[in-house]
C-alpha cells in the first residue's frame, strides 16, 4: 500500500474506506492539511477520534508542530525565544478571553481552548520544553530526559484527552506514562536527524556509562556503545508504555484516540529491536505501510 496516495479513514458510522489524499486535500481545513503533511502519526490517530472533536484535536496537533519546529527555523536562540513568546501570548489571550490573532492555527486552537476549557498549564509546559530545545546542551541524566518527554509529549496527550471529553486529572496516569513512552521512542526515531543537525538528546550519564564515542554519533556510525544507548532508551520507553497499559481501563473508548500514539511507539520499538538496536539502520527510515490498519485494530479491541 502506498501511504503517500491512500490513507485508511474511519468514517462516522465505523466503516473503513480508502481516501485519495490528492482528491480530498482541497477540502481539508488548514490545520488538518498541516498535520497530515508534517505529523503522520498524530494525523492518523486523529482520524479515529469522534468527528465532533476531530478538528479541535487537529488544531492542537498543528500548534504542537508549530512550536516543535521553531528550533529548526532559527539561527539564533533569541529569535526562537521571540517566536515561542508569540505563542505564549496567543495561548494567554485564548485562555483569558483576549483578542484572537488572525492565524490559521491560533483561531481554531482558541476556539478549542475556550469551548473545552483546556488546561493552560499544559500549554505552558509544552512551550517550556520547546524553549529548552534552543539550548546547546542535552539532558544530563535519564531522569532529565524523562522530564523533557513529559513536557514535550505527555502534556500534549493530556490536552488531547481533555479535547476528547476527559476532565482535568481523569486518566492522567496512563496518559502521562503513554506520552513519556511515545516521546522517548520519538527521540530514538529522530536520532539520525538530530545527529545530522549536530544535536543530541542522549543523556550525558548514559553516554558515559555506555562508552559512546561522540564521533560515532555525529557521523551516524553504528557501534556497540550506540546500541547499548538505544537499548537503555528503548527499555525506558517500554516501561512507560507498559505502565500506561496497566491502567488502560481508565481511558474510555471516546478518548482512545488521545493515547493511540502508544501503538506507533510500540511498533517502532519492535522494529528497532529487529534492526539490532541500530537507530541509524536504513530499514527504520521506511514508514510502516500498515500503521493505519494497526491503529484500527487497536480501536476495535479498545486497547493500545
C-alpha positions as CSV (number, residue, x, y, z in Angstrom):
1,X,0.0,0.0,0.0
2,X,1.3,3.4,-1.0
3,X,0.9,5.6,2.1
4,X,1.5,8.7,0.0
5,X,-1.6,8.0,-2.0
6,X,-4.1,6.3,0.3
7,X,-5.0,6.6,3.9
8,X,-7.5,4.4,5.7
9,X,-10.2,6.6,7.3
10,X,-12.6,5.5,10.0
11,X,-15.9,7.0,8.9
12,X,-18.5,8.3,11.4
13,X,-20.6,5.1,11.1
14,X,-17.5,3.0,11.9
15,X,-16.6,1.5,8.5
16,X,-13.2,1.8,6.9
17,X,-12.7,3.1,3.4
18,X,-9.7,4.4,1.4
19,X,-9.5,8.1,0.7
20,X,-7.4,9.5,-2.0
21,X,-5.3,12.3,-0.4
22,X,-4.9,14.4,-3.5
23,X,-8.7,14.3,-4.1
24,X,-9.6,15.5,-0.6
25,X,-6.6,17.8,0.0
26,X,-8.5,20.9,-1.0
27,X,-11.4,20.1,1.3
28,X,-9.3,19.7,4.4
29,X,-9.1,22.5,6.9
30,X,-5.7,24.3,7.1
31,X,-4.9,22.5,10.4
32,X,-5.8,19.1,9.0
33,X,-3.6,19.7,6.0
34,X,-0.7,20.9,8.1
35,X,-0.8,17.9,10.4
36,X,-1.3,15.5,7.5
37,X,1.9,16.9,5.9
38,X,4.1,17.1,8.9
39,X,2.9,14.8,11.6
40,X,1.9,11.5,10.1
41,X,1.5,9.6,13.4
42,X,-0.9,12.1,15.0
43,X,-2.8,12.8,11.8
44,X,-3.6,9.1,11.5
45,X,-4.6,8.7,15.2
46,X,-6.8,11.8,15.0
47,X,-8.9,10.1,12.3
48,X,-10.2,7.7,14.9
49,X,-11.4,10.5,17.2
50,X,-15.2,11.3,17.2
51,X,-16.0,13.6,14.3
52,X,-17.2,16.4,16.6
53,X,-13.8,16.6,18.3
54,X,-11.5,15.9,15.4
55,X,-11.0,19.4,14.2
56,X,-10.1,20.6,17.7
57,X,-7.6,17.7,18.1
58,X,-6.0,18.6,14.8
59,X,-5.7,22.2,15.8
60,X,-3.9,21.1,19.0
61,X,-1.5,18.9,16.9
62,X,-0.9,21.8,14.4
63,X,0.1,24.0,17.4
64,X,2.5,21.3,18.6
65,X,4.1,21.2,15.1
66,X,4.4,25.0,15.0
67,X,6.3,25.1,18.3
68,X,8.3,22.0,17.8
69,X,9.8,23.3,14.5
70,X,11.0,26.6,16.0
71,X,14.4,25.2,16.7
72,X,14.9,24.2,13.1
73,X,13.8,27.6,11.7
74,X,16.0,30.0,13.6
75,X,19.7,30.6,13.6
76,X,19.9,32.3,17.0
77,X,18.3,31.1,20.2
78,X,16.9,34.6,20.9
79,X,14.9,34.5,17.7
80,X,13.5,31.2,18.8
81,X,12.5,32.6,22.2
82,X,10.8,35.5,20.5
83,X,8.7,33.1,18.4
84,X,7.8,31.0,21.4
85,X,6.8,34.1,23.3
86,X,4.4,34.9,20.5
87,X,2.8,31.6,21.1
88,X,2.8,32.1,24.8
89,X,0.9,35.4,24.3
90,X,-1.6,33.7,21.8
91,X,-2.3,31.0,24.4
92,X,-2.7,33.6,27.2
93,X,-5.2,35.5,25.1
94,X,-7.1,32.3,24.3
95,X,-7.3,31.4,28.0
96,X,-8.1,34.9,29.2
97,X,-10.7,36.0,26.7
98,X,-8.4,38.3,24.8
99,X,-8.4,39.2,21.1
100,X,-7.8,36.3,18.8
101,X,-4.9,36.6,16.5
102,X,-5.7,36.1,12.8
103,X,-3.6,32.9,12.3
104,X,-4.7,29.7,10.7
105,X,-3.7,27.6,13.8
106,X,-4.4,30.2,16.5
107,X,-8.1,30.7,15.5
108,X,-9.3,27.1,15.7
109,X,-7.0,26.4,18.7
110,X,-8.5,29.3,20.6
111,X,-12.0,28.0,19.8
112,X,-11.0,24.6,21.2
113,X,-9.4,26.1,24.3
114,X,-12.4,28.2,25.1
115,X,-15.1,25.6,24.3
116,X,-13.4,22.8,26.2
117,X,-11.6,24.9,28.8
118,X,-8.3,23.3,28.2
119,X,-5.7,23.4,30.9
120,X,-3.3,26.4,30.4
121,X,-0.5,24.8,32.4
122,X,-0.2,22.0,29.9
123,X,0.4,24.6,27.1
124,X,2.9,26.4,29.2
125,X,4.8,23.2,29.8
126,X,4.8,22.3,26.1
127,X,6.3,25.7,25.2
128,X,8.8,25.5,28.0
129,X,10.0,22.1,26.7
130,X,10.5,23.6,23.2
131,X,12.4,26.5,24.7
132,X,14.8,24.1,26.2
133,X,15.4,22.8,22.6
134,X,17.1,26.1,21.9
135,X,19.9,25.3,24.5
136,X,23.0,23.7,23.1
137,X,23.4,21.2,26.0
138,X,21.4,18.0,26.0
139,X,20.0,16.3,29.1
140,X,22.4,15.5,31.9
141,X,20.6,12.4,33.1
142,X,18.0,9.8,32.1
143,X,15.6,11.4,34.7
144,X,16.1,14.8,32.9
145,X,15.2,13.1,29.6
146,X,12.0,11.8,31.2
147,X,11.2,15.3,32.3
148,X,11.7,16.6,28.8
149,X,9.5,13.9,27.4
150,X,6.8,14.6,29.9
151,X,6.8,18.3,28.9
152,X,7.1,17.8,25.2
153,X,4.9,14.8,24.7
154,X,2.8,13.8,27.8
155,X,1.3,17.2,28.2
156,X,0.1,17.1,24.6
157,X,-1.5,13.7,25.3
158,X,-3.2,15.1,28.4
159,X,-4.6,18.0,26.3
160,X,-5.8,15.6,23.7
161,X,-7.6,13.7,26.4
162,X,-9.4,16.9,27.6
163,X,-10.5,17.6,24.0
164,X,-11.9,14.1,23.8
165,X,-14.0,14.6,26.9
166,X,-11.8,13.7,29.9
167,X,-12.0,16.2,32.7
168,X,-8.7,17.6,34.1
169,X,-7.0,14.9,36.1
170,X,-9.0,12.0,34.7
171,X,-6.8,9.1,33.4
172,X,-3.8,11.4,33.9
173,X,-1.5,8.5,35.0
174,X,-1.9,6.3,31.8
175,X,-1.9,9.4,29.6
176,X,1.2,10.8,31.1
177,X,3.0,7.4,31.0
178,X,2.0,6.8,27.4
179,X,3.1,10.3,26.5
180,X,6.6,9.8,28.0
181,X,6.9,6.4,26.3
182,X,5.9,7.9,22.9
183,X,8.3,10.8,23.5
184,X,11.3,8.6,24.3
185,X,10.6,6.4,21.3
186,X,10.2,9.5,19.1
187,X,13.7,10.7,20.2
188,X,15.1,7.4,19.2
189,X,13.3,7.7,15.8
190,X,14.7,11.2,15.3
191,X,18.2,10.3,16.2
192,X,19.5,10.3,12.6
193,X,18.0,13.7,12.1
194,X,19.4,15.1,15.3
195,X,22.8,13.7,14.7
196,X,22.9,15.3,11.2
197,X,22.0,18.6,12.8
198,X,24.6,18.3,15.5
199,X,22.1,17.9,18.3
200,X,21.9,15.1,20.9
201,X,19.2,14.1,23.4
202,X,21.3,11.2,24.7
203,X,21.7,11.8,28.5
204,X,25.3,12.5,29.5
205,X,25.3,9.8,32.2
206,X,24.1,7.2,29.7
207,X,26.6,8.2,27.1
208,X,29.4,8.0,29.6
209,X,28.3,4.6,31.1
210,X,27.9,3.2,27.6
211,X,31.3,4.4,26.4
212,X,29.8,6.3,23.4
213,X,32.2,8.0,21.1
214,X,30.7,11.4,20.1
215,X,32.3,11.0,16.7
216,X,30.3,7.8,16.0
217,X,27.1,9.6,16.9
218,X,27.9,12.7,14.9
219,X,28.9,10.7,11.8
220,X,25.9,8.3,12.3
221,X,28.0,5.2,12.6
222,X,26.6,2.2,14.4
223,X,28.7,0.9,17.3
224,X,28.2,-1.4,20.3
225,X,28.1,1.7,22.6
226,X,25.4,3.3,20.5
227,X,23.4,0.1,20.6
228,X,23.7,0.0,24.4
229,X,22.4,3.5,24.5
230,X,19.4,2.5,22.2
231,X,18.6,-0.5,24.4
232,X,18.6,1.6,27.5
233,X,16.3,4.2,26.0
234,X,14.0,1.6,24.4
235,X,13.7,-0.2,27.7
236,X,12.8,3.1,29.4
237,X,10.1,3.7,26.8
238,X,8.7,0.2,27.1
239,X,8.4,0.6,30.9
240,X,6.3,3.7,30.5
241,X,4.1,2.2,27.8
242,X,3.6,-0.9,30.0
243,X,2.6,1.3,32.9
244,X,0.1,3.1,30.7
245,X,-1.4,-0.2,29.6
246,X,-1.9,-1.4,33.1
247,X,-4.3,1.4,33.7
248,X,-5.9,1.3,30.3
249,X,-9.4,0.8,31.8
250,X,-9.3,4.4,33.0
251,X,-9.5,5.6,29.4
252,X,-13.0,5.4,27.9
253,X,-13.4,4.5,24.3
254,X,-14.4,8.0,23.3
255,X,-10.9,9.2,24.4
256,X,-8.9,6.3,22.9
257,X,-7.5,8.4,20.0
258,X,-5.6,10.5,22.5
259,X,-3.4,7.5,23.5
260,X,-3.2,5.8,20.2
261,X,0.3,7.2,19.6
262,X,1.4,4.5,22.1
263,X,0.6,1.9,19.4
264,X,3.0,3.7,17.0
265,X,5.7,3.8,19.7
266,X,5.5,0.1,20.4
267,X,5.7,-0.8,16.8
268,X,8.8,1.3,16.3
269,X,10.5,-0.2,19.3
270,X,9.8,-3.7,17.9
271,X,11.3,-2.6,14.6
272,X,14.3,-1.2,16.4
273,X,14.9,-4.5,18.1
274,X,14.8,-6.3,14.8
275,X,17.3,-3.8,13.5
276,X,19.8,-4.9,16.2
277,X,19.1,-1.6,18.2
278,X,20.9,0.4,15.5
279,X,18.9,3.7,15.4
280,X,20.8,4.6,12.2
281,X,19.6,1.5,10.3
282,X,18.1,2.4,6.9
283,X,15.3,-0.1,7.5
284,X,13.9,2.2,10.2
285,X,13.7,5.1,7.8
286,X,10.9,3.4,5.8
287,X,7.4,4.2,7.2
288,X,5.3,1.4,8.4
289,X,2.8,0.8,5.5
290,X,0.3,-0.9,7.8
291,X,0.3,1.7,10.5
292,X,-3.3,2.8,9.8
293,X,-4.5,-0.7,10.0
294,X,-2.6,-1.4,13.2
295,X,-4.4,1.7,14.7
296,X,-7.7,0.4,13.5
297,X,-7.1,-3.0,15.2
298,X,-6.3,-1.2,18.4
299,X,-9.5,0.8,18.2
300,X,-11.6,-2.4,17.5
301,X,-10.0,-4.1,20.5
302,X,-10.4,-0.9,22.6
303,X,-6.7,-1.3,23.6
304,X,-3.5,0.5,22.9
